[in-house]
């Protein structure tokens, strides 16, 4: 027969262990889902729309597929409490230069029309002092234009 401490520390240990396991499972599931390519499902009122979650050093989904010549609207929803991010998509050959700030906890919309097929990269270029930029920490994704 096991004897547990009377001060409740064993129960706190169990609760913390369960909570950490749940957080880790969620993080692993989100990381796996973020790598999947997501085709914007359809055109509604002439626009391709998608909602993208923005969190600590990642976008989800981070791989989008859109059609050339059809307007795109990306709704960026920040899940962070303190850290601001941005959405940068600079492709001069495709006629795009987007740099949209996303404050912590804010929702913003980015609209553009891709003009030609190709693989474009979007990213967050925020940086705190001398630390690595968010992009260097993996906060980037791709936009495949078909």
N, C-alpha and C positions, 0 to 999 in steps of 0.2 A: 504494500500500500504506500502510495506517494503522499508525502506531506507537503502542502503548499504553504508559502509564507502567509501569515495572517494580515499583513499590511496591504494586500491587494496588488503587489508588484507583479505577480505571475499573470494576473488578469490583464493588467496594463500591457505587459509584454505580448500577450496573445493578441490584444486589440491592435497594437502597433504593427505586429507581424502581418496580420490580415490586411490592414490598411495599406502597408507597403506593397504587399503582394498584388492587391487590386490596382494600385497606381502603376506598378510595373507591367501588369497585364494590359492595361489600357494603353500605356506608352508603346509597348511592342506592337499592339494591334494597329495603333495610329501610324507608326513608322512603316509597317508593312503595307497598309492601305495607301499611304502617301506615294508609294512608288508605282502604283498602277496608272496606266494611261486612261484618261477619261475623255471620251468624245462628248461634246456638248450635245445633249439629246435631240434637239430639234430647233427649228426656227419658229419663234412665236412673235407675231406682229412684225416680221421682218428682221428680228434680232436674235442672235445666238446668246443665251444668258446662262451664267453659272455662278454659284456662290462658292467662294474660296475662304477657308479658315486660315487665319494668320496667327501663328503662335511663336513661342520661343525657338527661333532659328529654323522654322519650316513653314511651308505653304501646304495646304491640303485641299484639293489634289494639287500635285506639283507637276503633272504632265497632262496638258490639255490638247485636244484635237479640234480644230475649227475649219470652216470652209472659207476660202479666199473670196473676196468681193462681197461678203455678207457682214454687216455690223456685228461686233462682239461687245457684250456688256459683262464685266466681271464685278461682282459684288464682293468686296473684301471685308471680312468680319474679323476684327482683332479679338483674340481670346486672352491677351495679356492684361495684367493689372497695372504694371508700371512701365514696361518697355515699349517705346514707340518703334514702328517699323516703316518701311516704304515699299512701293512696288515700282521697280525700274524696268523699262523695256525700251532699249535704244537700239534700233535697227534702221540706220539711215537709208540702206538700200531698199527697205520696205516702206520708207516714208513714215516711220514711227519713232517718236521721242516722248516717252511717258515717264514721269517721275512723280508719283502720287504718294503724299505723306499719309500714314495711317496711325493716328494717335492710339494710345493704349485704351482698349475697350470700345473703340469707335468702329463704325461701319461706313465705308466709302464706296463709290462706284467709279470704275474706269471704263471708258467707252472708246472704241477705235474700230477701224475697218482694215483688216489685213488685205493688201493688194495683190500679193503673189505668193505661191507655195514656197515652203521652206521650213526650216527648224530654227525657231527663235528662242532666246534665253531671257527669262525674267529673273530678277533677284532683288534683295534688300542690301543697300550699300551703307546702312547705318553702322557707326563705329563709336565706341566709347574710349576716349583718350588713346592710349597706346595698345589697347587690346585688339584682337582680330576683328575684322568686320563681320557682320552677320552673314554675308555671302561666304566668307572664308570658313565660317562655322557650318556651312551647308544650306543656307537659306537661299536656294535658287530652284528654278524649275524650267520646264520647256513648253513651248507653244508650237505645236505642229500644225502648219497651215497646209491644207490639201486643196 
